Amino acid sequence: MAPLETTRITSLLQQAVGLQQQGRFAQAEELYRQVLQLQPDNFDALHLSGVLARQTGRPQAALDLIRQAIQINPHQAAAYCNAGAALQDLQRPQEALASYDQALQIRPDYALALNNRGNALRNLLRYDEALASYQQAIAVKPDYAEAYNNHGSVLHRQHRYEAALLSYRRALQLNPVLADAWNNQGIALHALHAYEDAVASYEQALLIKPDYAEAYCNRGMALQKLRRFQQALDSYEQTLRLQPQYANAHVHRADSLRALGRNSEAIAAYRKALEHGANAGQINYALAALGAAPAPAASPAAYVKELFDQYAGHFEQHLLQGLQYRTPALLVDAVRQTAREATVPATPAAWNIVDLGCGTGLCGPLLKPLAGRLVGVDISPNMLEQAAQKGLYDELVYGEIAGFLRQQRDCYDLVLAADVFVYIGDLAEVFAGARQGLKSGGIFGFSVEESDGDDIVLRASRRFAHSPSYLRKMAQEYGFILEKMDRCAIRQDEGQDVYGYLLVMRCVK
């Protein structure tokens, strides 16, 4: 190549890099194109064009260009690192990981590749390896704020919220204007139920990055927890001004409207959420609770699982203090009274008991003195983890209660379900399973919320209520003798008593 042509290429590349750094991508791309017309195998022009393509939202074009560059010079760690980033954008984390590993074979102390490798491992759910990769990046570059932020995000996924906070705070010490770290810190504070602090952290992120749609949405969720529904609604609407396709923001906006009693607007908002790809089962359930869609036979399993997974850490405090929840104690007392006449083993400690929807194990201390064997069943892994810590259950089973009961036959003296059937409308399958699983004379004890009209009602709270006539009909149809049906206040909602029934039945075979 002639010296003048070489000089021309060098000049074009320098200008293009400067324009790219200024964000003037179209002009930079044109200069890279000119370089490639002069020298089609120019590594820098191909590589940097690929980086530019990724910056402008074209990951496949980025990958193609960077791979062409690698064919010309396979010894540049930065090219493998940038190829890995494009593969990440394309949702191909396993290939991204391989590309980062190739970069690190060339340059083992490459902090960016170590950090990005951690991101690929995180997306592959290989959390411990991801943490190790971030830690290696930090060892190479101790002031690497982004690596601390990413490290915190993995700890968060492992539910290690306090540890995650420490990583986020270190990231912010190193870079106080790292908006992602402020947002992530807010998410961790939210998980720890420090909602006021979470709002403050999201607002700091928004000061730095005013168009940060995710931070607005997260701020709205924290405000909802604080019952500041109008402010939450404003936050979601700001999210949607920035990102109109944000499905979760549409869902949460609808939730806020419902909480404000603006039901017709909430119905329209839920339907809008459906248009933007929100979970159809859960949205139709929310619409059904507002009378705008047919009620399902039960709450969607995914809804119940998510609700209680999020609830697990402060479940007992909220129920016992916030809702004045007394159902377990009242229900077990009713069972004890009935048991004096039932044909279960004479010695209570010989009972084989299953606690359906056991949650964190609130019924465990009440049932353990009666049990020869105590089994808990729940759909929420986080709840089961809390129950296991009590050390009261002989076995904890993850799964839906109807599916569990179908596998049992003539083995239980007591089937108990405290505050579980509020998530099941049609109780036929549960009654059939309880009959199958109970021994003759065994006891079926449960609670329901009260419907004073239709047999089954799905309330705006998204909880089912059942009428006394429906419960009597179920007992008769499935071979149970109704021993007790006591009406009482089973919890509170907005400071008002919510009434329901405690029922105890004996199985006749």
N, C-alpha and C positions, 0 to 999 in steps of 0.2 A: 504494500500500500504506500502511495506517495506521501511524503512528509506533510504536504499541505492538507491532504485528505485526513491524515491522522490528527493534525491540529484542529481541523474542522470538527471531527468527531468528538475530540476532547472538549472543545468549546460548547458544542451542543449538549453534551452530557452534563457539564457543569451548570449550564442554564436550566436544563430540565430538572435537575435535582433541586436547585433553588426554587423554581416554580412549584415543585411538588411539596417542598417544605412549607411554602406559603399557602398551600391549599388551592393553588391554581392548576387544577388537575387537567383540564382540557388542553391548556397551552403546553403543559409538561408532556402530555401524551403525544401531542403533535411532534415535539422535538425528539422524543424517543423513536417515533415512526421514521423520522428523517434519518436518524442514526442507523436504523435497521435497513433502510433503503441503501445506505452507503456500505454497511457491513452487516449482512443478515445474521452472522454468528457472533455478534457482539454480546458477551456475557452480561455486562452491566445494563445495557439497554433492555435485554430480555428480562433479567431479574427485576429491575426497578419498574418496568412496565407491569410485571406481575404484581408487585407490591401495590402499584397505583390501582390496578384493576380490583384488588381486594379492598382498597380504601374506598372505592366507588361502588362497592356492593356487587362485584362480579367474581365470586370465588372460583367458579369453574374456569373462567378465562385466566384468572390469576394462577391457578394451578398449572394450566397448560403452558403458560409463558415461563413460569419458574422451572418447570421440568425441562423445557427446551434449554434453559440456561444451564441446568445441572448436567445435561448431556454434553455441553461444551466444556464445562469445568466442574467435575464432580468432587472438588476438594474445598468447596466454600461452605462453611458451617451455616452462614446466614441464609443461604438459599434453602437448605434443608429445613431450617427453622421457619422460614416464611412459607414454604410448601406445607409444613405441618399446620400453620395457622389457617391456610386456605382449606385444608382437609377438615379442620375443626368446624369452619364455617359451613362446610358441606355435610356436617353430621357424620363424619367418618373417623371417629376417635381412634380406632385401632390402627388405621393407616397413619394418622397424625402422630401417634406415639412412636411408630417405627421411624418416621421422618425426624422427630426430635432426637431419637436415639442415634440416628446417623449423624446429626449435627454434633452430638456430644462425643461421638467417637473421634471426630476431627478436632473438637475443642472441648475438652472435659470441664473446663471452668467457665462455660458459657452460661451466665446467669439467666438470660432471657430464655434460652432453650430449656433450662432446668425448671423455670417457672411455668412455661407453656406445657412442658411435659407433665407437670402436676395437674394442669387443667385437663389434659387428655385423660389422665388416670382418674381424675374426679368424675369425668363424664362416663367413664367405664365402671364407676362405682367401686373402684379400688382405692378406698379412702386412705388406708394406712400408707400405701405406697405414694399416694399423692402428697400426704403430709411430709413424708421423707424427702420428696423431690423439692417441695417448697423450702424445706429446711436447708437443703443443699444449696439452693439459690441464695438464701440469706447468708449462709456461711461464706459464699463467694463474694456477695455484695451486701454487707450488713445494713446499709441504708435503703434497702429495696422495699419501699412501701407497698407496692402492688403485690409482692410475694407474701408479705404479712397479711394483706387483705384477703388474698386467695386462701392462705392457710386458715384464716378465721372462717371462711365460708365452708371449708371441709369440716372443721370442728362443729360448726352449726349443724351440718347434715348428720353428724353423729350425735346430735342433741347435747353437745358439750357447750352449752351456751355461755357459761361464765368464762371458760377458756377461750371461746371465740371472741368474746368482748376484749380480752387482753390483747389478742392479735390485732383486732380492729383499732384499738387505742394506740398500739405501737405504730401501726400504719399511719394514723393521724398525727402522731408526734413527729414522724418523719416527713409527712406531706399533709399539712393541715387543709389543703384545698383538694384533696382526693375525694370527690363527691361520692364515688362508689363505696368508699369505706364509711362515710357518714350514713349512707343508706343502709349498708349492711349492719352497722352498729345499731341502727334503729330496729332492724328485723330481730336482732338478738335481744334487745331490750324488750321488744314486744313479746318474744317467746318467754321472757322472764316476768311478764306481766307488769313491767315498768312502763306503762303506756304514756304517761306524761313525758318521761325522758325520751321515749321513742319518738314522739311527735317533735320534740326539740331537735333530735338528731336528723330526722327527715327534713325539717325546715332548714337546718344548716346545709344539707345537701342541695336544697333548692336555691339557697342564696348563691351557691357556687355554680350551679347548673340549672338555670330557671326553666329549661325545657325538659326536665327529667321526669317523664311521665310515670315511671315506676315508683319514684319517690312520692309523687302526689297520691298515687293509688295506695301505697303503704301507709302514708299519713292518714288517709281516709279510714283505713282499717283500724288504726290505733284510736282515732277519734270516735269511731263506732263503739269500741270497747269502753271508752269513757262516757258513752251515751250522749255524746255531742253530735247528734245525728245531722243537724243542719250544716254544721261545719264539715262533717264527713261528706255529705252530699256535694257541697261546694268543691271539696278536694277531688272527688270522682269526676265532677264535671270539668274541672281543669285538666285532669288526666285525658279525658275524651276530646277536649279541644286540641290537645297535642297529638293524641294517637286515637283517632276515631274507631279503629278496629280492635281495641283492647278489650277482649271478651270479659276478663275478670272485673274490669272497671265497670262494665255494663251491669254485671251481676251484683256487685257491691252497691252500685248506685240504686238498683232496684230494692235491695235490702234496706237501704237508708230510707227510701220513700215509704216502704212498708212500715218501718219503725216509727216514722212520722205520721202514720195513719193516712197517708195519701195513697190509698189502695188502688184506685183506678190508674194513677200514674205509675205505680209499682208494676201493675200488670202489663202496661205498655212497655215499661223498661225491661221486664223479664223477656218479653217477646223480642225486643230489640237485641237482647243478649243472645237469644237463640239464633238470630240472623247472623251474628258475628262468631258463631261456632262454640258457644258455651255448652256445657254438658247437658244434653237434652233431657236425660232422666231426672237430673236434679232440678232443672228449670221447670219442667212439667210438674214436678212435685211441689215446687214453690207456688206455681199457678194454681194447682189443685187446692192448696191450703188457703188460697184467696178466693176459691169458688169459681175459678176461671178455666178449669180443666177437670176431667174425671179423676177422682181419687184412686190411687193405686191400692193394691191389696196390702202393701207394707211400705215403709220408708225405703228408698233405694239403699242398698247395702253400702255403696260407696259413700253416700252422704253420712250414714251413721258412723262408719269407720273413720272418716275424716273428722267428723265432729268430735268424737271421743279421743282420737289420737291427739288432737290439739288441746283437748280439755284435761288430759290425764294429769298433768303436773299440778293443777290447782283444783281438781275435781272435788275432793273431799271438803276443802275449805269453802269453796263456793256453795256446795250443797248444804253443808251443816250450818254455816254462818249466814250466807246470803239468802238461801231459800228456806231456811228453817226445816230442813228435810228430816223427817222422822220415820219414813216408811219402813226401813229394815227392822227397826226395833218393834214397831207396831205389828208388822207382819209376822215376825218370828214369835212374838207373844201370842198372836192368834193361832199360830200353828201349834204351839205348846198346849194351849187350852184344848184344841181339838184332839190332839194326840192322846189325851187321857182316855178317850173312848175309842180311838182307832185301833185297827189290828196290826199296827207296826210292832216291832220288837218291844218287849216290856222294858228293856234297859235302853234309854235314849242314846247312850254312847255307842250302841250297836248300829245305829241308823246309817244307811248308805244314802248320801245326799248329793244332789247336783244343784249348784247355784247358777242358774241361767242368766246370762248378761251380768256376770259377776263384777265387771268394772274393776275398780281398784281394790275390791274385797271388803266393802263396807259391811256386808253381811257375814263375812268370815268369822269375826270374833263372837258373833251371836250363834252361829251354826256349829262352830267347832266343838263346844261341850256336848252337842247332841250326836256328833258324827263318829262312826267307826271309820268311815272313809268320806272325804269331802272333795268334790270335783267342781272346778269353776270353768265356765265356758264364756268366751267373749269374742267379738269381732274386731276388737281394737288391740293390736300388739302392745301399744304403749300402756293401755290400761292393764293388760296382763302382766307387764313388767312391774307395774306398781303393786299389783296383787301378790306377785311372787315374793316381793321384799317383806311381806308380812309373815311368810313362813307358815301359813295356816292351812293351805290347800295341799292335799295329797297329789293332785294332778290339776294342771291348767291346760285347757284346750282352746286353740285358736280356731274359730269357725262360727258359722251361723247356727243359731240354736235349733232351727227346724232340721237342718242337715244332721246335726249331732244326735237329736232325738231319734231320727230314723234308724240309727245304728244301734239303739239300745233295745233290750227286751227283758222285761220282768226282773229288773236288777236294782231299782231304787225304792227306798222307803219314803223319800221326800224329794219332790221336784219343786224348787222355789224360783220365783221370778219377781224381783222387786223393781218396779219402775222400768220394766222392759217392754211391756205390751203397748206402751204409748208409741212405739215405733212399728207396731204391727196392727193393721186394721182387721183383716180377716183372720180370726184365731183358729180356724178349723184345723190347719196343718199342725199347729202347736198342740192343740187338744189331742189330736190323733197320736202325735209323738209322745206326749206325756202319758197317755193311756198305755201305749206300747212299752214305755220304759219303766213304768211303775209296777211294783208287785201288787197283788190283790190286797186291798185295804190300805195301800200307800196313799200318801197325802200330796195334793197339788195345791200349793199356796202361791198367790200372786196378787199384784195390785194393778188397778187401771184408773184412768181419769174418767170422770162421770160425764156421760151424755144423757141429757134429760129429754132427748127427742128421738132422733133416728138411732137405729141399732149401732151404727159405726159413723163417727164424725171425724173428719180431719180438720183440726182447728188452724187458725192463722199462725199459731205457734209452731206448726208442723208436727204436732203431736196428735195421736189418735185418742179419741174418747169412745167409751162403750156404754151401752145402756144396760140396766139390770135385766130387762127382759131378754136381751141378746145373750147375756152371760148364763142365765138359767137355761135357755134353749141349747147352748153349747154343752152345758153340763149333762142335760138329759140325753142329747144326741150321742155323746161319746162315753156314756156309762159312768158318770160321776155323781155322787151324792153331795149336794151343796150343804155344807155344815155351817158356814158363816159367810155373811156378806155385810160388812160393817162400813157405813159411810163415815168419812172423816176428811179433814183437811190434810192432804198428803204433802203439800209444798206451798211455797208462795211465789207469786209472779207480780212484779211491780208493787210489792208490798201487800198484795191482796191474796187471800187464801184461795188455793185451787183445790176443789173437792174431788174425791174419788172413792173407790171401794177397795177394801181388803177382803180377799176371798180365800176361803179354805174349803177344799173339796176332798172327798175320799174316792178312790178308784175301786169300782166294783167289777170283778171278773168272774 
